[in-house]
Amino acid sequence: MGWFSRFRRRRSARAYVYELGPWLRRAYGASRTYTAGQIERGARELRLDPRFIVFGYAVFLDTPGFQSISGTLPEPTTIEAARAALRRALGNPPQFDPASTGIGDGDDIHDLGGQGHGGDHGGHDGGGHDGH
C-alpha cells in the first residue's frame, strides 16, 4: 500500500470516528450503538468515503448488528477484524478515548481500547432496532 493509500485510509478512519460520532449523537441522541441505516445516512450526509464505511460499522454497531451486515460488505469480515483494521489505520492508539468521539458513555468503541463492552442500545431511525 502506497503512502497516498495509507493517508486516505487514515483520514477516512479519523473521519468515521471523530466526525460521524458527533453527527450520530446530534441526529439520534446519545447511544451506545446505532443502526446500520443511521451510520449509512451519516456517512452520506458527511460525504465520508463509502469504501471505508466498515470503520463506521466497527465503531457504532454492536456485535449482532455487525454480524447482520457483514455479508453485504465488499469483503466480509468480523467486527474484531474490522476494529483491528481501524486501530491500525488510526496508528494503533494505545488507549482509544470514547469521550473524544462526542458519543455517550459506555458505547461499543470501548472495545477498540480493550476496555470491554458497555451494552446495546439502538438509536431512533424509525426502522427496526433495539430502540430506547
N, CA, C and O atoms as CSV, one atom per row, in Angstrom:
chain,resi,resn,atom,element,x,y,z
A,1,MET,N,N,0.855,-1.177,0.000
A,1,MET,CA,C,0.000,0.000,0.000
A,1,MET,C,C,0.893,1.229,0.000
A,1,MET,O,O,1.790,1.350,0.835
A,2,GLY,N,N,0.656,2.130,-0.921
A,2,GLY,CA,C,1.460,3.339,-1.038
A,2,GLY,C,C,1.120,4.360,0.028
A,2,GLY,O,O,0.145,4.215,0.766
A,3,TRP,N,N,1.935,5.387,0.093
A,3,TRP,CA,C,1.732,6.411,1.123
A,3,TRP,C,C,0.400,7.125,0.948
A,3,TRP,O,O,-0.242,7.482,1.936
A,4,PHE,N,N,-0.030,7.340,-0.303
A,4,PHE,CA,C,-1.296,8.041,-0.504
A,4,PHE,C,C,-2.470,7.176,-0.055
A,4,PHE,O,O,-3.429,7.687,0.523
A,5,SER,N,N,-2.404,5.878,-0.315
A,5,SER,CA,C,-3.463,4.970,0.143
A,5,SER,C,C,-3.521,4.924,1.664
A,5,SER,O,O,-4.605,4.925,2.248
A,6,ARG,N,N,-2.361,4.884,2.303
A,6,ARG,CA,C,-2.323,4.899,3.774
A,6,ARG,C,C,-2.885,6.208,4.317
A,6,ARG,O,O,-3.618,6.215,5.306
A,7,PHE,N,N,-2.534,7.315,3.664
A,7,PHE,CA,C,-3.048,8.615,4.076
A,7,PHE,C,C,-4.569,8.654,3.968
A,7,PHE,O,O,-5.247,9.105,4.892
A,8,ARG,N,N,-5.109,8.183,2.840
A,8,ARG,CA,C,-6.557,8.189,2.630
A,8,ARG,C,C,-7.260,7.293,3.646
A,8,ARG,O,O,-8.314,7.655,4.168
A,9,ARG,N,N,-6.690,6.140,3.925
A,9,ARG,CA,C,-7.267,5.206,4.892
A,9,ARG,C,C,-7.276,5.820,6.294
A,9,ARG,O,O,-8.272,5.733,7.012
A,10,ARG,N,N,-6.165,6.437,6.671
A,10,ARG,CA,C,-6.092,7.060,7.999
A,10,ARG,C,C,-7.070,8.233,8.103
A,10,ARG,O,O,-7.769,8.377,9.107
A,11,ARG,N,N,-7.116,9.067,7.064
A,11,ARG,CA,C,-8.045,10.202,7.061
A,11,ARG,C,C,-9.486,9.715,7.166
A,11,ARG,O,O,-10.284,10.291,7.906
A,12,SER,N,N,-9.818,8.670,6.439
A,12,SER,CA,C,-11.171,8.119,6.492
A,12,SER,C,C,-11.481,7.532,7.860
A,12,SER,O,O,-12.576,7.727,8.388
A,13,ALA,N,N,-10.523,6.816,8.437
A,13,ALA,CA,C,-10.733,6.242,9.768
A,13,ALA,C,C,-11.020,7.341,10.782
A,13,ALA,O,O,-11.948,7.233,11.583
A,14,ARG,N,N,-10.224,8.388,10.742
A,14,ARG,CA,C,-10.434,9.505,11.676
A,14,ARG,C,C,-11.801,10.155,11.459
A,14,ARG,O,O,-12.488,10.498,12.421
A,15,ALA,N,N,-12.188,10.321,10.210
A,15,ALA,CA,C,-13.488,10.942,9.922
A,15,ALA,C,C,-14.638,10.073,10.429
A,15,ALA,O,O,-15.603,10.588,10.993
A,16,TYR,N,N,-14.539,8.763,10.229
A,16,TYR,CA,C,-15.608,7.878,10.700
A,16,TYR,C,C,-15.712,7.879,12.212
A,16,TYR,O,O,-16.805,7.697,12.747
A,17,VAL,N,N,-14.624,8.074,12.906
A,17,VAL,CA,C,-14.666,8.097,14.362
A,17,VAL,C,C,-15.032,9.485,14.879
A,17,VAL,O,O,-15.966,9.629,15.668
A,18,TYR,N,N,-14.299,10.501,14.439
A,18,TYR,CA,C,-14.417,11.821,15.058
A,18,TYR,C,C,-15.454,12.741,14.426
A,18,TYR,O,O,-15.853,13.725,15.049
A,19,GLU,N,N,-15.897,12.454,13.220
A,19,GLU,CA,C,-16.961,13.259,12.608
A,19,GLU,C,C,-18.305,12.546,12.680
A,19,GLU,O,O,-19.319,13.157,13.015
A,20,LEU,N,N,-18.311,11.251,12.363
A,20,LEU,CA,C,-19.573,10.514,12.363
A,20,LEU,C,C,-20.146,10.391,13.769
A,20,LEU,O,O,-21.359,10.490,13.953
A,21,GLY,N,N,-19.289,10.177,14.763
A,21,GLY,CA,C,-19.769,10.043,16.146
A,21,GLY,C,C,-20.600,11.235,16.597
A,21,GLY,O,O,-21.741,11.058,17.025
A,22,PRO,N,N,-20.057,12.444,16.511
A,22,PRO,CA,C,-20.847,13.608,16.911
A,22,PRO,C,C,-22.101,13.799,16.050
A,22,PRO,O,O,-23.136,14.234,16.556
A,23,TRP,N,N,-22.014,13.477,14.753
A,23,TRP,CA,C,-23.184,13.608,13.878
A,23,TRP,C,C,-24.285,12.659,14.335
A,23,TRP,O,O,-25.446,13.060,14.417
A,24,LEU,N,N,-23.945,11.420,14.631
A,24,LEU,CA,C,-24.936,10.452,15.105
A,24,LEU,C,C,-25.577,10.916,16.410
A,24,LEU,O,O,-26.788,10.801,16.599
A,25,ARG,N,N,-24.756,11.434,17.292
A,25,ARG,CA,C,-25.277,11.907,18.578
A,25,ARG,C,C,-26.259,13.053,18.378
A,25,ARG,O,O,-27.316,13.082,19.008
A,26,ARG,N,N,-25.914,14.002,17.500
A,26,ARG,CA,C,-26.826,15.120,17.242
A,26,ARG,C,C,-28.104,14.645,16.548
A,26,ARG,O,O,-29.198,15.107,16.875
A,27,ALA,N,N,-27.969,13.737,15.606
A,27,ALA,CA,C,-29.122,13.289,14.812
A,27,ALA,C,C,-30.033,12.340,15.577
A,27,ALA,O,O,-31.253,12.405,15.425
A,28,TYR,N,N,-29.463,11.458,16.399
A,28,TYR,CA,C,-30.260,10.392,17.012
A,28,TYR,C,C,-30.178,10.341,18.528
A,28,TYR,O,O,-30.818,9.491,19.146
A,29,GLY,N,N,-29.416,11.218,19.133
A,29,GLY,CA,C,-29.259,11.194,20.577
A,29,GLY,C,C,-28.112,10.289,20.977
A,29,GLY,O,O,-27.674,9.437,20.204
A,30,ALA,N,N,-27.634,10.485,22.191
A,30,ALA,CA,C,-26.524,9.675,22.697
A,30,ALA,C,C,-26.975,8.234,22.835
A,30,ALA,O,O,-28.035,7.955,23.396
A,31,SER,N,N,-26.175,7.335,22.326
A,31,SER,CA,C,-26.492,5.916,22.379
A,31,SER,C,C,-25.207,5.116,22.371
A,31,SER,O,O,-24.177,5.579,21.882
A,32,ARG,N,N,-25.272,3.935,22.904
A,32,ARG,CA,C,-24.094,3.068,22.884
A,32,ARG,C,C,-23.850,2.516,21.495
A,32,ARG,O,O,-22.699,2.322,21.104
A,33,THR,N,N,-24.894,2.261,20.750
A,33,THR,CA,C,-24.767,1.784,19.377
A,33,THR,C,C,-25.820,2.460,18.522
A,33,THR,O,O,-26.767,3.060,19.030
A,34,TYR,N,N,-25.640,2.354,17.235
A,34,TYR,CA,C,-26.592,2.891,16.268
A,34,TYR,C,C,-26.878,1.806,15.245
A,34,TYR,O,O,-26.222,0.764,15.244
A,35,THR,N,N,-27.842,2.037,14.385
A,35,THR,CA,C,-28.176,1.047,13.365
A,35,THR,C,C,-27.324,1.272,12.121
A,35,THR,O,O,-26.753,2.345,11.923
A,36,ALA,N,N,-27.252,0.239,11.293
A,36,ALA,CA,C,-26.510,0.360,10.037
A,36,ALA,C,C,-27.093,1.490,9.192
A,36,ALA,O,O,-26.343,2.246,8.573
A,37,GLY,N,N,-28.399,1.614,9.158
A,37,GLY,CA,C,-29.041,2.682,8.382
A,37,GLY,C,C,-28.663,4.067,8.872
A,37,GLY,O,O,-28.449,4.974,8.067
A,38,GLN,N,N,-28.580,4.240,10.174
A,38,GLN,CA,C,-28.177,5.525,10.732
A,38,GLN,C,C,-26.732,5.836,10.378
A,38,GLN,O,O,-26.402,6.969,10.027
A,39,ILE,N,N,-25.879,4.836,10.470
A,39,ILE,CA,C,-24.458,5.016,10.130
A,39,ILE,C,C,-24.327,5.381,8.654
A,39,ILE,O,O,-23.577,6.291,8.298
A,40,GLU,N,N,-25.053,4.674,7.802
A,40,GLU,CA,C,-25.001,4.941,6.362
A,40,GLU,C,C,-25.516,6.346,6.041
A,40,GLU,O,O,-24.937,7.041,5.206
A,41,ARG,N,N,-26.582,6.760,6.689
A,41,ARG,CA,C,-27.118,8.105,6.456
A,41,ARG,C,C,-26.103,9.166,6.867
A,41,ARG,O,O,-25.869,10.133,6.142
A,42,GLY,N,N,-25.510,8.971,8.033
A,42,GLY,CA,C,-24.495,9.915,8.498
A,42,GLY,C,C,-23.311,9.984,7.550
A,42,GLY,O,O,-22.813,11.069,7.247
A,43,ALA,N,N,-22.866,8.839,7.087
A,43,ALA,CA,C,-21.730,8.805,6.153
A,43,ALA,C,C,-22.078,9.549,4.861
A,43,ALA,O,O,-21.248,10.279,4.320
A,44,ARG,N,N,-23.304,9.363,4.369
A,44,ARG,CA,C,-23.725,10.086,3.156
A,44,ARG,C,C,-23.783,11.584,3.397
A,44,ARG,O,O,-23.258,12.367,2.605
A,45,GLU,N,N,-24.417,11.979,4.482
A,45,GLU,CA,C,-24.574,13.414,4.756
A,45,GLU,C,C,-23.240,14.099,5.010
A,45,GLU,O,O,-23.063,15.266,4.661
A,46,LEU,N,N,-22.308,13.385,5.611
A,46,LEU,CA,C,-20.978,13.948,5.869
A,46,LEU,C,C,-20.037,13.763,4.688
A,46,LEU,O,O,-18.904,14.245,4.700
A,47,ARG,N,N,-20.519,13.060,3.669
A,47,ARG,CA,C,-19.726,12.766,2.466
A,47,ARG,C,C,-18.423,12.038,2.800
A,47,ARG,O,O,-17.354,12.360,2.280
A,48,LEU,N,N,-18.549,11.046,3.688
A,48,LEU,CA,C,-17.400,10.221,4.031
A,48,LEU,C,C,-17.188,9.185,2.935
A,48,LEU,O,O,-18.134,8.788,2.255
A,49,ASP,N,N,-15.963,8.755,2.770
A,49,ASP,CA,C,-15.615,7.796,1.730
A,49,ASP,C,C,-16.340,6.472,1.984
A,49,ASP,O,O,-16.067,5.810,2.985
A,50,PRO,N,N,-17.259,6.074,1.094
A,50,PRO,CA,C,-18.033,4.854,1.326
A,50,PRO,C,C,-17.192,3.582,1.290
A,50,PRO,O,O,-17.630,2.540,1.778
A,51,ARG,N,N,-15.998,3.652,0.723
A,51,ARG,CA,C,-15.125,2.468,0.708
A,51,ARG,C,C,-14.694,2.071,2.105
A,51,ARG,O,O,-14.273,0.936,2.326
A,52,PHE,N,N,-14.794,2.997,3.055
A,52,PHE,CA,C,-14.328,2.724,4.408
A,52,PHE,C,C,-15.457,2.704,5.432
A,52,PHE,O,O,-15.214,2.878,6.626
A,53,ILE,N,N,-16.689,2.493,4.976
A,53,ILE,CA,C,-17.824,2.503,5.911
A,53,ILE,C,C,-17.698,1.398,6.953
A,53,ILE,O,O,-18.314,1.478,8.016
A,54,VAL,N,N,-16.915,0.380,6.661
A,54,VAL,CA,C,-16.700,-0.671,7.654
A,54,VAL,C,C,-16.135,-0.081,8.943
A,54,VAL,O,O,-16.371,-0.632,10.018
A,55,PHE,N,N,-15.398,1.017,8.864
A,55,PHE,CA,C,-14.896,1.672,10.073
A,55,PHE,C,C,-16.061,2.215,10.906
A,55,PHE,O,O,-16.065,2.086,12.130
A,56,GLY,N,N,-17.032,2.813,10.249
A,56,GLY,CA,C,-18.209,3.294,10.967
A,56,GLY,C,C,-18.978,2.154,11.612
A,56,GLY,O,O,-19.411,2.257,12.760
A,57,TYR,N,N,-19.146,1.067,10.870
A,57,TYR,CA,C,-19.821,-0.103,11.429
A,57,TYR,C,C,-19.042,-0.667,12.618
A,57,TYR,O,O,-19.636,-1.055,13.624
A,58,ALA,N,N,-17.721,-0.712,12.503
A,58,ALA,CA,C,-16.888,-1.282,13.563
A,58,ALA,C,C,-17.017,-0.498,14.861
A,58,ALA,O,O,-16.952,-1.070,15.949
A,59,VAL,N,N,-17.200,0.799,14.743
A,59,VAL,CA,C,-17.277,1.642,15.931
A,59,VAL,C,C,-18.689,1.696,16.507
A,59,VAL,O,O,-18.865,1.618,17.723
A,60,PHE,N,N,-19.690,1.828,15.648
A,60,PHE,CA,C,-21.014,2.192,16.131
A,60,PHE,C,C,-22.064,1.091,16.086
A,60,PHE,O,O,-23.206,1.320,16.485
A,61,LEU,N,N,-21.706,-0.103,15.607
A,61,LEU,CA,C,-22.626,-1.242,15.683
A,61,LEU,C,C,-22.196,-2.147,16.827
A,61,LEU,O,O,-21.018,-2.199,17.180
A,62,ASP,N,N,-23.164,-2.865,17.407
A,62,ASP,CA,C,-22.810,-3.904,18.354
A,62,ASP,C,C,-22.506,-5.167,17.556
A,62,ASP,O,O,-22.685,-5.186,16.339
A,63,THR,N,N,-22.053,-6.209,18.221
A,63,THR,CA,C,-21.646,-7.424,17.522
A,63,THR,C,C,-22.786,-8.043,16.706
A,63,THR,O,O,-22.565,-8.371,15.540
A,64,PRO,N,N,-24.001,-8.221,17.261
A,64,PRO,CA,C,-25.068,-8.792,16.434
A,64,PRO,C,C,-25.414,-7.903,15.224
A,64,PRO,O,O,-25.693,-8.412,14.138
A,65,GLY,N,N,-25.394,-6.601,15.414
A,65,GLY,CA,C,-25.668,-5.684,14.304
A,65,GLY,C,C,-24.622,-5.799,13.217
A,65,GLY,O,O,-24.945,-5.777,12.029
A,66,PHE,N,N,-23.367,-5.922,13.621
A,66,PHE,CA,C,-22.290,-6.064,12.649
A,66,PHE,C,C,-22.420,-7.387,11.909
A,66,PHE,O,O,-22.240,-7.442,10.693
A,67,GLN,N,N,-22.732,-8.447,12.638
A,67,GLN,CA,C,-22.891,-9.756,12.005
A,67,GLN,C,C,-24.018,-9.726,10.975
A,67,GLN,O,O,-23.937,-10.396,9.946
A,68,SER,N,N,-25.056,-8.960,11.247
A,68,SER,CA,C,-26.191,-8.928,10.322
A,68,SER,C,C,-25.854,-8.245,9.000
A,68,SER,O,O,-26.506,-8.520,7.993
A,69,ILE,N,N,-24.860,-7.366,8.973
A,69,ILE,CA,C,-24.496,-6.674,7.731
A,69,ILE,C,C,-23.204,-7.193,7.123
A,69,ILE,O,O,-22.859,-6.806,6.006
A,70,SER,N,N,-22.485,-8.051,7.820
A,70,SER,CA,C,-21.161,-8.459,7.348
A,70,SER,C,C,-21.204,-9.133,5.983
A,70,SER,O,O,-20.253,-9.004,5.212
A,71,GLY,N,N,-22.268,-9.840,5.664
A,71,GLY,CA,C,-22.380,-10.480,4.362
A,71,GLY,C,C,-22.597,-9.503,3.223
A,71,GLY,O,O,-22.421,-9.866,2.060
A,72,THR,N,N,-22.974,-8.272,3.531
A,72,THR,CA,C,-23.210,-7.265,2.487
A,72,THR,C,C,-21.962,-6.436,2.185
A,72,THR,O,O,-21.948,-5.652,1.237
A,73,LEU,N,N,-20.923,-6.612,2.990
A,73,LEU,CA,C,-19.687,-5.851,2.789
A,73,LEU,C,C,-18.936,-6.378,1.565
A,73,LEU,O,O,-19.007,-7.568,1.259
A,74,PRO,N,N,-18.221,-5.503,0.871
A,74,PRO,CA,C,-17.434,-5.963,-0.277
A,74,PRO,C,C,-16.458,-7.076,0.105
A,74,PRO,O,O,-16.223,-7.998,-0.676
A,75,GLU,N,N,-15.899,-6.985,1.292
A,75,GLU,CA,C,-15.018,-8.013,1.829
A,75,GLU,C,C,-15.551,-8.400,3.205
A,75,GLU,O,O,-15.209,-7.759,4.199
A,76,PRO,N,N,-16.393,-9.452,3.280
A,76,PRO,CA,C,-16.955,-9.841,4.576
A,76,PRO,C,C,-15.865,-10.049,5.616
A,76,PRO,O,O,-14.809,-10.610,5.325
A,77,THR,N,N,-16.132,-9.595,6.820
A,77,THR,CA,C,-15.154,-9.647,7.900
A,77,THR,C,C,-15.889,-9.767,9.217
A,77,THR,O,O,-17.119,-9.714,9.251
A,78,THR,N,N,-15.162,-9.925,10.282
A,78,THR,CA,C,-15.736,-9.939,11.623
A,78,THR,C,C,-15.581,-8.552,12.232
A,78,THR,O,O,-14.793,-7.738,11.752
A,79,ILE,N,N,-16.330,-8.294,13.278
A,79,ILE,CA,C,-16.218,-6.997,13.949
A,79,ILE,C,C,-14.835,-6.857,14.581
A,79,ILE,O,O,-14.278,-5.760,14.618
A,80,GLU,N,N,-14.285,-7.954,15.075
A,80,GLU,CA,C,-12.956,-7.899,15.687
A,80,GLU,C,C,-11.907,-7.508,14.648
A,80,GLU,O,O,-11.040,-6.677,14.918
A,81,ALA,N,N,-11.987,-8.113,13.455
A,81,ALA,CA,C,-11.032,-7.788,12.390
A,81,ALA,C,C,-11.206,-6.348,11.911
A,81,ALA,O,O,-10.225,-5.664,11.619
A,82,ALA,N,N,-12.453,-5.890,11.833
A,82,ALA,CA,C,-12.719,-4.511,11.404
A,82,ALA,C,C,-12.174,-3.525,12.429
A,82,ALA,O,O,-11.617,-2.491,12.061
A,83,ARG,N,N,-12.330,-3.838,13.713
A,83,ARG,CA,C,-11.807,-2.967,14.758
A,83,ARG,C,C,-10.289,-2.965,14.777
A,83,ARG,O,O,-9.669,-1.933,15.036
A,84,ALA,N,N,-9.689,-4.115,14.505
A,84,ALA,CA,C,-8.223,-4.182,14.431
A,84,ALA,C,C,-7.726,-3.335,13.260
A,84,ALA,O,O,-6.727,-2.627,13.385
A,85,ALA,N,N,-8.418,-3.407,12.129
A,85,ALA,CA,C,-8.036,-2.592,10.963
A,85,ALA,C,C,-8.188,-1.109,11.276
A,85,ALA,O,O,-7.364,-0.294,10.861
A,86,LEU,N,N,-9.239,-0.764,12.005
A,86,LEU,CA,C,-9.442,0.635,12.394
A,86,LEU,C,C,-8.325,1.107,13.310
A,86,LEU,O,O,-7.793,2.202,13.131
A,87,ARG,N,N,-7.967,0.284,14.294
A,87,ARG,CA,C,-6.857,0.654,15.182
A,87,ARG,C,C,-5.569,0.870,14.384
A,87,ARG,O,O,-4.839,1.833,14.622
A,88,ARG,N,N,-5.298,-0.031,13.438
A,88,ARG,CA,C,-4.097,0.129,12.604
A,88,ARG,C,C,-4.173,1.414,11.788
A,88,ARG,O,O,-3.189,2.146,11.686
A,89,ALA,N,N,-5.334,1.689,11.210
A,89,ALA,CA,C,-5.487,2.900,10.390
A,89,ALA,C,C,-5.313,4.160,11.223
A,89,ALA,O,O,-4.833,5.175,10.719
A,90,LEU,N,N,-5.695,4.104,12.483
A,90,LEU,CA,C,-5.548,5.254,13.377
A,90,LEU,C,C,-4.137,5.340,13.962
A,90,LEU,O,O,-3.836,6.260,14.722
A,91,GLY,N,N,-3.289,4.402,13.618
A,91,GLY,CA,C,-1.923,4.425,14.130
A,91,GLY,C,C,-1.760,3.660,15.420
A,91,GLY,O,O,-0.861,3.961,16.204
A,92,ASN,N,N,-2.628,2.652,15.666
A,92,ASN,CA,C,-2.558,1.815,16.867
A,92,ASN,C,C,-2.526,2.630,18.146
A,92,ASN,O,O,-1.576,2.515,18.920
A,93,PRO,N,N,-3.546,3.455,18.390
A,93,PRO,CA,C,-3.534,4.229,19.628
A,93,PRO,C,C,-3.530,3.292,20.829
A,93,PRO,O,O,-4.321,2.350,20.867
A,94,PRO,N,N,-2.660,3.525,21.814
A,94,PRO,CA,C,-2.585,2.620,22.958
A,94,PRO,C,C,-3.883,2.613,23.758
A,94,PRO,O,O,-4.264,1.579,24.308
A,95,GLN,N,N,-4.549,3.726,23.826
A,95,GLN,CA,C,-5.810,3.830,24.551
A,95,GLN,C,C,-6.741,4.705,23.729
A,95,GLN,O,O,-6.464,5.886,23.523
A,96,PHE,N,N,-7.828,4.143,23.266
A,96,PHE,CA,C,-8.780,4.888,22.464
A,96,PHE,C,C,-9.773,5.551,23.403
A,96,PHE,O,O,-10.417,4.857,24.189
A,97,ASP,N,N,-9.917,6.864,23.348
A,97,ASP,CA,C,-10.778,7.606,24.263
A,97,ASP,C,C,-12.156,7.802,23.659
A,97,ASP,O,O,-12.317,8.636,22.768
A,98,PRO,N,N,-13.178,7.044,24.127
A,98,PRO,CA,C,-14.511,7.173,23.566
A,98,PRO,C,C,-15.091,8.572,23.725
A,98,PRO,O,O,-15.874,9.016,22.886
A,99,ALA,N,N,-14.718,9.263,24.782
A,99,ALA,CA,C,-15.259,10.604,25.001
A,99,ALA,C,C,-14.854,11.550,23.879
A,99,ALA,O,O,-15.560,12.519,23.599
A,100,SER,N,N,-13.728,11.278,23.237
A,100,SER,CA,C,-13.256,12.174,22.187
A,100,SER,C,C,-14.097,12.079,20.925
A,100,SER,O,O,-13.970,12.930,20.045
A,101,THR,N,N,-14.956,11.066,20.809
A,101,THR,CA,C,-15.796,10.941,19.624
A,101,THR,C,C,-17.071,11.754,19.749
A,101,THR,O,O,-17.766,11.957,18.754
A,102,GLY,N,N,-17.396,12.224,20.945
A,102,GLY,CA,C,-18.606,13.000,21.132
A,102,GLY,C,C,-19.835,12.152,21.347
A,102,GLY,O,O,-20.950,12.667,21.267
A,103,ILE,N,N,-19.674,10.870,21.618
A,103,ILE,CA,C,-20.810,9.986,21.856
A,103,ILE,C,C,-21.007,9.835,23.349
A,103,ILE,O,O,-20.174,10.269,24.144
A,104,GLY,N,N,-22.107,9.223,23.721
A,104,GLY,CA,C,-22.398,8.989,25.126
A,104,GLY,C,C,-21.409,8.021,25.749
A,104,GLY,O,O,-20.563,7.449,25.062
A,105,ASP,N,N,-21.525,7.845,27.060
A,105,ASP,CA,C,-20.603,6.958,27.750
A,105,ASP,C,C,-20.963,5.498,27.531
A,105,ASP,O,O,-22.109,5.163,27.229
A,106,GLY,N,N,-19.976,4.643,27.686
A,106,GLY,CA,C,-20.207,3.208,27.654
A,106,GLY,C,C,-20.523,2.650,26.283
A,106,GLY,O,O,-21.114,1.573,26.198
A,107,ASP,N,N,-20.160,3.327,25.203
A,107,ASP,CA,C,-20.539,2.816,23.903
A,107,ASP,C,C,-19.591,1.727,23.429
A,107,ASP,O,O,-18.585,1.433,24.074
A,108,ASP,N,N,-19.928,1.141,22.301
A,108,ASP,CA,C,-19.235,-0.028,21.786
A,108,ASP,C,C,-17.796,0.238,21.400
A,108,ASP,O,O,-17.038,-0.719,21.239
A,109,ILE,N,N,-17.379,1.473,21.244
A,109,ILE,CA,C,-15.995,1.708,20.859
A,109,ILE,C,C,-15.048,1.474,22.019
A,109,ILE,O,O,-13.833,1.531,21.830
A,110,HIS,N,N,-15.560,1.215,23.213
A,110,HIS,CA,C,-14.674,0.809,24.294
A,110,HIS,C,C,-13.859,-0.398,23.877
A,110,HIS,O,O,-12.711,-0.545,24.296
A,111,ASP,N,N,-14.435,-1.262,23.058
A,111,ASP,CA,C,-13.717,-2.443,22.609
A,111,ASP,C,C,-12.460,-2.077,21.837
A,111,ASP,O,O,-11.508,-2.856,21.817
A,112,LEU,N,N,-12.433,-0.922,21.208
A,112,LEU,CA,C,-11.234,-0.502,20.490
A,112,LEU,C,C,-10.092,-0.247,21.451
A,112,LEU,O,O,-8.927,-0.421,21.093
A,113,GLY,N,N,-10.412,0.162,22.663
A,113,GLY,CA,C,-9.385,0.411,23.649
A,113,GLY,C,C,-9.172,-0.764,24.582
A,113,GLY,O,O,-8.377,-0.676,25.518
A,114,GLY,N,N,-9.876,-1.868,24.340
A,114,GLY,CA,C,-9.716,-3.062,25.157
A,114,GLY,C,C,-10.349,-2.946,26.524
A,114,GLY,O,O,-9.897,-3.601,27.463
A,115,GLN,N,N,-11.387,-2.128,26.668
A,115,GLN,CA,C,-11.991,-1.908,27.982
A,115,GLN,C,C,-13.267,-2.700,28.203
A,115,GLN,O,O,-13.853,-2.596,29.280
A,116,GLY,N,N,-13.727,-3.485,27.239
A,116,GLY,CA,C,-14.973,-4.223,27.418
A,116,GLY,C,C,-16.131,-3.486,26.798
A,116,GLY,O,O,-16.002,-2.341,26.365
A,117,HIS,N,N,-17.267,-4.157,26.761
A,117,HIS,CA,C,-18.452,-3.644,26.070
A,117,HIS,C,C,-19.455,-3.108,27.069
A,117,HIS,O,O,-19.690,-3.721,28.110
A,118,GLY,N,N,-20.045,-1.970,26.759
A,118,GLY,CA,C,-20.962,-1.322,27.676
A,118,GLY,C,C,-22.406,-1.703,27.523
A,118,GLY,O,O,-23.209,-1.298,28.364
A,119,GLY,N,N,-22.803,-2.453,26.512
A,119,GLY,CA,C,-24.198,-2.831,26.363
A,119,GLY,C,C,-24.725,-2.471,25.006
A,119,GLY,O,O,-23.982,-1.999,24.146
A,120,ASP,N,N,-26.037,-2.698,24.801
A,120,ASP,CA,C,-26.649,-2.499,23.498
A,120,ASP,C,C,-27.864,-1.606,23.615
A,120,ASP,O,O,-28.847,-1.952,24.270
A,121,HIS,N,N,-27.786,-0.468,22.982
A,121,HIS,CA,C,-28.923,0.436,22.908
A,121,HIS,C,C,-28.971,0.972,21.502
A,121,HIS,O,O,-28.011,1.590,21.043
A,122,GLY,N,N,-30.065,0.749,20.810
A,122,GLY,CA,C,-30.177,1.254,19.445
A,122,GLY,C,C,-30.576,2.708,19.439
A,122,GLY,O,O,-30.945,3.270,20.470
A,123,GLY,N,N,-30.500,3.310,18.277
A,123,GLY,CA,C,-30.924,4.700,18.118
A,123,GLY,C,C,-32.350,4.747,17.634
A,123,GLY,O,O,-33.061,3.744,17.705
A,124,HIS,N,N,-32.784,5.894,17.143
A,124,HIS,CA,C,-34.127,6.021,16.631
A,124,HIS,C,C,-34.086,6.474,15.185
A,124,HIS,O,O,-33.833,7.642,14.890
A,125,ASP,N,N,-34.339,5.532,14.288
A,125,ASP,CA,C,-34.364,5.884,12.885
A,125,ASP,C,C,-35.705,5.551,12.250
A,125,ASP,O,O,-35.882,5.710,11.043
A,126,GLY,N,N,-36.642,5.093,13.059
A,126,GLY,CA,C,-37.948,4.757,12.527
A,126,GLY,C,C,-37.992,3.347,11.979
A,126,GLY,O,O,-39.068,2.859,11.634
A,127,GLY,N,N,-36.864,2.683,11.888
A,127,GLY,CA,C,-36.821,1.325,11.377
A,127,GLY,C,C,-36.734,0.332,12.509
A,127,GLY,O,O,-36.854,0.701,13.677
A,128,GLY,N,N,-36.526,-0.933,12.171
A,128,GLY,CA,C,-36.414,-1.945,13.187
A,128,GLY,C,C,-35.085,-1.851,13.907
A,128,GLY,O,O,-34.030,-1.898,13.276
A,129,HIS,N,N,-35.125,-1.719,15.205
A,129,HIS,CA,C,-33.909,-1.617,16.005
A,129,HIS,C,C,-34.253,-1.907,17.440
A,129,HIS,O,O,-35.408,-2.177,17.769
A,130,ASP,N,N,-33.269,-1.854,18.285
A,130,ASP,CA,C,-33.470,-2.157,19.699
A,130,ASP,C,C,-33.978,-0.974,20.490
A,130,ASP,O,O,-34.343,-1.142,21.654
A,131,GLY,N,N,-34.021,0.212,19.918
A,131,GLY,CA,C,-34.638,1.424,20.459
A,131,GLY,C,C,-34.373,1.732,21.919
A,131,GLY,O,O,-33.856,0.901,22.666
A,132,HIS,N,N,-34.736,2.941,22.309
A,132,HIS,CA,C,-34.590,3.402,23.690
A,132,HIS,C,C,-35.882,3.144,24.409
A,132,HIS,O,O,-36.000,3.451,25.595
